[in-house]
Amino acid sequence: MKVTVYFTPLGVNPQDVAGRPVIVLDLLRTTTTIVAALARGARAVLPASGPDDALRLAGNLERDTVLLAGERRLQPIDGFNLGNSPSEMMSEVVVGKTIVMATTNGTPALMAAEPGNPVLIGAATNFSAVVERARCLFAERGEIVILCGGRQRMFALEDAYAAGRFVDALVPGKDRRKADFNDAAIASLELVRRYGDRWKRAIAASAAARDLKANGLKADLNAATEVDTQTIVPVYANRLVTVPS
């Protein structure tokens, strides 16, 4: 039973994830926002590598069916319809739409995970639902990869803690002697040892959380620490994030 955690997508090669089940995490804020958008009726999310790529991708879709969303340095991108905030993803705005999204950390992580099979979108908000799906995959395949968005190509406490929560749920204590963990998986479990099940405390301790609060985005921080408010498990395949029927 093999568990591999990557704290950032930097240096992750296609062969590192190809064919393997992958959970992608970017709690502050991309994966939390994606879960919110799809739970509230968006048709799909199409990740982009940057604003120019998002504009190019959106140009290939019918104008009435697409919304542009994203951020750079926490701020909405000029000319885009939406930022990277779960509170913006209201049903009356997103229902039936394809959201083309470009964010600093989360969408690069998604694109790095693309060769995985399947690629699950994880957050605190859908934690138990993703654990249930991942547990089945882990039992079938004997391995799983957890890929964190990180923060500006570096370690992010909130994602590493979330990774640890998934590792803890997938490999109970009694089974860990038989498991093959990489060092990042071991370190993520140490964060769970420190913070326990206190999502709010762990996430609020991060530099990203402090930046959100300093920029008047405390509502997004609160939204990202609401555990198990959603039951959907979005999947990234064929360049689109959707909720399989």
N, C-alpha and C positions, 0 to 999 in steps of 0.2 A: 504494500500500500504506500504509494508515493505522493507527497504533498510538496509542491514547489510554489514559493511566494516570491514575487518580484515587487520591490518597493517602488519602482518607476518603470516605464516602458523603455527607458534608455538602455541600449545594448541588448534588448530582447530581439532575437532573430526569428524569422518565420519557423525554422525547424524546432525552436524551443517550445512552440505551442501547437504546431501542426497536428491536427487530428485529435488533440487532447481536449477534454472538457475544461473550460476556462470560466472563471468568475472575474468580471471587471468591476473595480471599485474606484469611484471618485466622489466621495460623500459630499465634499464642499467644492463644486456643487453638481457636476454634470450628471452622474448616475441618479442622484436624487431627483434632478429636474426631469430626466428622461422617464423615470418611473411615474412621476406626477403627470407628465404630458400624456403618456399612453393610458394611464388609469382614467384620465378625464376625456378620453375619446379621440386623441390624435391617431391618425391612421398609421404613421410610421415616423421614425427619426432617421435621417440620413447624415452620418457624421462627415465632416469636412476637415481637411488639414489646416485650413486657415480661412480668413475672410474672402480672399480672391477665389479659392477653391469652392467655397460655399456659393458665391455668386455664379460661378460657372455651372455648378450642379443645379442650382435653382433655375438657371436659364434653360435647362433641358426639360423642365416640368411646366405644366400648364399653370399660368399665373394664379388662377383662382384656387388652386389646390395646395399652394406652397406657402410656408412662412419661413423667414430667415431668423435664426436665433443664435446668440453667442455673446462672448465677452473677450475683452483683452484687459488685463490688469484690473479685473473685477468689474469693469464698466461695460455697459452695452456697446456694441459696435455701431458706429454711425450708419444710419440708413437701414439697419435691420429692424424687423418687426418686434423682436423680443430679445431680452437679455438671456442670462443663464440662471434664472430664478424659478424655483418650484412654485412660488406664489403667483407668478405670471401665467402659469399654464392652466388657465381657467377654461372650463368646458366651452363656454360661449366663444372663446377665441380659437381653441385648437381642435375642436371636434371635426373629424373627417379630413384633417390637414396632414400633409407631409412636412415635417419640420427639418429643414436643413440647418445643421448646428455646427458651429466652430467655436471651440473653447481652448483655453490655454493648456490644460492638462488632460481633461477627460477624453476629448475626441482623439487625440494622438494615442492614448491608451487603447481605445476601442480599435483603432486602425491597426495597431500592433498585434492585437488579439485576433484579427480577422481569420488567420488560418486555423484557429481552434474549432473544435466541433464537439458540442455546441458552445457558443459564447453567451454566457448568462450575464445579465445586468443586475448588479447587487447594490443595495443601500441598506441603511437601518430601517427604512420604511417598508421594505419587503423582505426583511431578513429571514423570517421563518419559512416563507414560501420558497426562497432560493435555497435555503438549507435542505428542505424536503426534496427539491428537484436534484440538487447536487449530491445528496446522500445516495440517491438511486444510481446516478451516474458513477459515483465513486465506487459503489459496490460492483457495478458491471465492469468498469474499466480498470479499477485498481490504481487509479491516479487522478490527480486534479491539479490545475494551475490556478493561482490567484494572482491577478495582475492589478497593481495599484496605479492610479494616475500620478500620485506624488504631487510635488509642488515645485514648478519650474525646474524639472528634471532632477529634483532631489527628494529625499525622504519626507513624507508627510505623516505626522503622528496619527491623524484621524483615520487615514486609510490603512495604516499599519495595524492600528488597534482593531479596525473592522476585519481585516484579514485574520487576525488572531481569533476573533470571535467565530469566524467561519471554520478555521482549523479546529478550534476547541469543540465546536458542535459536530464536526464531521469525524473527528478522531477522539473519542472519549478517553479519559485518563488511562483506563486499563488496557487500551489497545495501542498506546503510544510506543510501547517497547518494541512492537513489531513494525512500526511505521518508519518510512524513510523520509525524513524532513530535511530540507535544505536549511542553511543558517538563518535565512530570513523568516522561514516558518517558525523556527525555534524562538527567534527574537520577538515575533508577533505574539507568541504565546506568553512570553514574559510580560508584555504589555497587558495582556488579559489578567495575568497574575497580579499586576499592580492595580488595575482599575476595576477588575471584576466585571459585573454586568452593568456598570454605571456608564452607559453610552454618553449621557450628557456631560458628565465630568471629563471623560476621556477626550471627547471631541472639543469641548470648550477649552481644554488645555493647549490646543494646537495653535501654531502661529497663524494658520489660515483663519481660524475662528476669531482671533484677535483682529485680523485685518478686516473681516466682514463687519465686526462690530464698529470698528473705527470708521468704516465707510457707510454707516447707516443701514447695514444689511443684516441686522440681528434677526429679523423675521426668517431669513433664509437659514440661518444657523439653527433656529428653533425647529424649522421644518425638517432639517436634516437629522435631528435627534428624536423624531417621533417614530418610535419603534413599532413595526408590524401594523401600520395603518393601511397597507395595501397587500393584496394577495396575488398580484400578477407577477409573472417572471418573464420580463422581456428577453428576447433572443436576437443576437446580431448575426445575420446571415445574408449573403448576396448583397452586401453593402447597405442593408436596411436593418434597423432595429424595430421589431414588431412583437406583438403578443400572439403567439401561435394559437390558433383556434382549437 
